[in-house]
Amino acid sequence: MVDRMQRFSRLDLTLIHEASVDILRSTGVDFKSPRITEIFERHGFRTDGTRVFFRETQIASALATVPERFTLHARNPEFSVDIGGDDFVFLPTGGAPFIAGVDGSRRIATMADFNTCCKLVQTSDQLDLGGYIMVQPGDIPPGLAHLDMMAAHMTLCDKPVFGASANGTTIRDTLRMTEILFGGNLSFDTTHAVIAVVNVTSPLQFAPEQAEVIIELAHHRQPVVISNMMLAGATGPVDPATFLALMNAEILSGIVFTQLLSPGTPVVYGTSSTPMDMKTMMSAAGAAEAIKISSAAIQLAAFYKLPCRTGGSLTDAHLPDAQALAEGALTLSNAVRTGAHFIYHACGQMGSYGTMSFEKWLMDEEVCRIVRQMIAPITIEKEGFNLRAVADVGSGGQYLTHPSTFENFRSLSSPVLFNRKDHSKWVANGAHTVHEVAASHLEKRLKDFRKPGLDPAIEAALNDYVIQRKADTTEAGQVA
């Protein structure tokens, strides 16, 4: 099959791997914590202060215990998902402190906006899970925000949980709330019910807070996404080969750590790395290089037989315009076609992660829908050809009124937002732009939202937990 995107040979991938091993063996990774370093030392790793050095045999041993795929369970079993192999999931964007307007304006995100995100996840036919920090609410204390966000997601959605992972405290709260959500009948040893992202600090560092998240997730055998965001020219080198080797080394170090703690814990190999635009000093999320990095990361994950996380519909645009759709469609389709499994920021991302747009969210869902349809296989079987229909219509006939058309026309794709009317009908219907159509659909989606059923006792227990944790945190003077 011809695919003009670069496909690395096994030799190419082996050379990247060997360069990564060299980095881990000679330069090592600083985990910034004597406690973390001691864990490595107990497993025979060489250390120097808080820096850890890795041998190839140690890396290979850890990689051998990571499962190739796993099931992430939802409280509503209909929404449980498989991750790995041929199965992938779409997630909305996360981390933006601002909401973008269609005119390029922006405002501070609020908890009400986060609740809206939860409702959109629940009513989406494209998004498979959502959860923590879909936006960063600016109207509640940051030290407590994760409690409100997790409670909102757990009560407004019954899809799988994407957990709060800023530090050990937030992931412990997420795990305890998940236990409550499942009615106290959850065995973490046998059920994967939470997934969270842990971020490497490039170059070659792990913040102790992020290492604590790995420890908690591995202890409970819950899936962890080991991810980095290197910026070529800032936190990583510009030349592509060295960049990939360093990116890969950082991710491998986190994967090894998870398997030392709990062999067999599911891990997703991830990156959101991009070049830094040297003119603006901003990450260029929609750049061609970012797409190439994503493609390379997916191939490296496959080389190790691991599920992979990359970005979805990424853009540097500040409003849902042609740039936003073009960059987003290119990055999203590349991720799916190349073989990513955990596609974060599939909907709503704007302005190099700085803003989130509800209108773009719905436009991105349309692109997700098209991509799913685009990759759906065509079945070719000897008995599947309707040659009788071809003979019936013959030369110069038409298929519009043929019975085979009536039997099969519903299999053709039909857009939800994008226009297929001719010009006169489009004008007669108001000549709306796609972001105007998205805005009207947003209003309808929220109006039609129905809160999924949840045992009142479980919801009360979740609320009680949040209230008690807030009280404990406030008393301890830990509110940021």
Buried (B, 14 or more C-beta within 10 A) or exposed (E): EEEEEEEBEEEBBEBBBEBBBEBBBEBBBBBBBEEBBEBBEEBEBBBEEBBBBBBBEBBEBBBEBBBEBBBBBBBBEEBBBBBBEEBBBBBBBBBBBBBBBBEEEBEEBBBEBBBBBBBBBBBBEBBBBBBBBBBBBBEBBEBBBBBBBBBBBBBBBBBBBBBBBBBBBBBBBBBBBBBBBBEEEBEBEEBBBBBBBBBBBBBBBBBBBBBBBBBBBBEBBBBBBBBBBBBBBBBBBEEBEBBBBBBBBBBBBBBBBBBBBBBEBBBBBBBBBBBBBEEEEBBBBBBEBBBBBBBBBBBBBBBBBBBBBBBBBBBBBBBBBEBBBEBBBBBBBBBBBBBBBBBBBBBBBBBBBBBBBBBBBBBBBBBBBBBBEEEEEEEEEEEEEEEEBBEEBEEEEEBEEBEBEEEEEEEEEEEBBBBEEEEEEEEEEEEBBBBBBBBBBBEEBBEEBEEBEBEEEBBEBBEEBBEEBBEEBEEEEEEE
